[in-house]
Amino acid sequence: MSGTENSKPTAHVVVGYTPQDGFVAVQLNPPPAEYVWHDRRAEHHRERFGPGNGYQQWLAVDAATGAVWFGDTDWRTQDEGAAPWLPGHRRAAAGDGALPSPAVFALLLTHRTVDEQGADTWRFFSAEELYTLVRRILPMVQRVIGSLHRVGPAGDLEWSAEAATAWTDLEQACLYTLDATGTVAWSEPRMSPVPGWRVEVADFLARNPELCDPAWATATDAELDAYATYEPDSGYGGVPGRMCTPAGVQIEEGYTFYGHRAALYAYRAAACGDRAPVEAGLWLRTSDAGRSSWEGAKVVGASLADAPDCVLDHLAETFRSAAADDGVVLTGLAAYLRQQRAEEREAVDDTLAATGEELKRLEELLKEVRLVRNTVLTRVLSWTDGRDDEVIARLAAMSPVAVAEWRERLTADRSVRPEG
């Protein structure tokens, strides 16, 4: 269901956290009893506990590698909550989609319990006890890491319904009780079946093929990822929500969906068959077949900026055929060609804008030069030194007719000028 093949890691205890290593990698430092219980008989609940109440021991699981280890927080730290001091994320905060990177999760252990007499008591664990617990949960850790979806060429991790169920079993296995002697009895490990309310998106697609979008078959990774992370204002998100919203289909409340990206990548892989999906731009730019197709399709002197939609459609069919011969399926081809045309048209727009700005600058300069020339021409004509219009026209880069008309206007202005 992942759309990619990756070797599965093996659950294991990190070196340094085993009795054979002498627990050299962990130094547990629980608080003294008097720093946990402050006054058991205090009237107000908050007054019963001392500064050591915030101490936490934890297990850590690296879902990418299968590594498991354990440790504790500093009980002297008075910060609210233990989150800043944990080695990884809390499962509840990480959601049910893609796993964070690094995919390390911290599981906090409960220290306050009730003994057989019904009295509250605190129990902190030794390295040996934590190691025993870790060994007990390794099969559940293996189920978690073995059932996670690994998506795309990088094997990105995504929760599956089975992995989420295995994690719930893991958390349950870390609960304990105390017998009459104070000995810890961990909960019995279990391998629960996936409950009906946890649904794989791939199964949802299989049951509702009429809602599937054929465009997924040639969608890019980015387009599939955006589809998988769809978040509406209300209702289901992800692939089911994105499918059902435009179709006006309502999904019954109470389900949690898993494997959104994995399902889409698997759908595309199935549609491509034995051909690999490759982004159109990458194939056209970097592969020999792609570059050859691009050069062969170009008309000398032609530009995509001038190509109408029908030409782009013809180019797309040409490239799809060449890609099929090369053993690949092009994803995002139509969008890529339109983006290339848009970029070339933007470049033409930039040229037009630059030309317009330069023309505006030259026109302003021309106005200034004309003003200077006209002032000088008026001055020269006022001399009446006997030079004819042709001589002055050559100096002013004007036609003799224009100079003659200028001279007539000056003569007319002088004749109507009132005497002083």
C-alpha positions, 0 to 999 in steps of 0.5 A: 500500500505504500507505493514504494519498496523499502526494507523493514527495520528490526526493533532493538534495544539501543547499545548501552541500555542493556545489562550486558553493557552495564546500563552505561548510557542511562543514569536514572535519578529519581527524587527522594520520597520526601520530594514527591509526597509533601503532606499526604493528609493536606486538605487541598490536593495540590498541597500533597505533593512536593517538587519531585512530583514532576519527575518522569521516566520514559521509553523512546521509540524511533519508528524509522530504525526500530531503536528503543531506549529509556531515561528520565527527566530532571525532577529539579526542573520546575517547568510546566510539563515534561515535554521540553525534556523528552527525547521525542514527540508524544503520540497524541500530538503527532496526529494520524498522518505523516510521522515527524522527522525524526520519527522518535516518540516518547512514552511517559510511564505512570508512577502514581498507583494504588496498592492492594490496600487501596492507598496511593503510592509512588513507584519509580523504576530501576534500569533493570525493570525498564529493560525488562519492560522494553524487552516485553514490548519489542514485539509490539514495537516491531508490529508498529514499525513493520506496518507503517506506510513508507511512501515515495522514493524517500520512504517517508513514514505515515501511520497505518491503521495497524501501526496505530493499533499496535501503538495503543497495545504498546501503551497498554503494555506499559501500565502496571500494578503492584502486588502485596510485596510491592513487586511490579506486574506489567500488563500482559502484552497483546496483539489486538486486531484493527478495530472497525473505526480505523480505516485504511484510505486504500480500502475506502478507495476500493469501496468507492471507486466512483469517487476516485479522480482519474487525474491521480494517475498522472499527478505529481508528488506535490499534487498528491501530497496536497490532496492527501493533506486537504483540511476543510473547515469542518468534517473529514479531511484528507483523501476521503474528505476531498473526494466526498465534499465535491460529490456531496457525499456525507461520511458517518462520524466516528472513523479515523482514516490512515494512509492518505499519501500511501493510497494515492501513490499506490493508485498512481503506481497501479495506473502506471503499471510497469512504467515509472511515474516521472515529473514531466519537467524533470524528464524533459530537462534531464533525460536523453529521450526528453531532451530529444523530444523537446528539441524535435518538437520545437519549430525554429524561431517559435516560442511557447509564448505564441502557442495556443492551447491546441498547440500545447495539447498536441505537444503534450500528446507528442511527449506522452508518446515519447515517454511511453517509448522510454518506459515512463509516465509523465506526471504534471505534463499539462501544468508544466507546459502551461507554466512554461508558456506563462513564464515565456509570456511573462518574459515578453510582458517584461520586455514590453514594460521595459520598452514602454518605460524607455520610450517614456523616458525618451519622450520626456527627454525629447520634450526638453530638447525640443524646448531648448531647440525652439528657444534657440531657433526663435533667437536665431530667427530674431537676428534677421541676418539674411540667412534663408530658411534652408540654412537654418533648417539644416542647423535645427534638423527641421524642414524649411517649411517648418522654419518658414512657418515658425518665422511667420508666427514670430513676424505675426507676434511682432506686428500685434505686439502693443507699443510701449 
